[in-house]
């Protein structure tokens, strides 16, 4: 893919937004302030001719669709069905779970970054070949809220109001992999526990 010609533009951002952008940016490919702004604009404006949607944005949309599909399947579980329909729903549910596992592995291995994406593209198989399930890393509140299918204020409220073991149990009941999540004060991230 040939790099697109870029144009310099000056914007005046609110200070908190500019500070957050600087904090989120890093020298790694795909994580610069420009890359973050491009992803945000692409997400807001939709597909634009001549701009390829980055892998991270495509993965985020895929994850949102998977969450909707899973909730649709769970809603159908309450309605009486014949055995053939139940088999189809179970197969579909298993496929969604496999896709979610692959998506998590891709996200946590930074395949959205351009250099890593090239390696992933040329490796032939993005899936874990060791036979072991992918290791889940610590998540910030935004990623954990998405994983638990709740909004950030709900996650914050549960973390603030529930006892430690109650929060772990609540998160385990909402987590697709049945992981309990524990908040670490030092790194300000949520860590998984089986």
Buried (B, 14 or more C-beta within 10 A) or exposed (E): EEEEEEEEEEEEEEEEEEEEBEEEBEEEBBBBBEBBBBBEEBBEEEEEEEEEBBBBBEBBEBBEEBBEBBEEBEEBEEEEEEEEEEEEBEEBBEEBBEBBBBBBBBBBBBBBBBEBBEEBEEEEEBEBEEEEEBEBEBBEBEBBBBBBBBEEEEBEEBBEEBEEEEBBEBBBEBBBBEBBBBBEEEEEBBBBEE
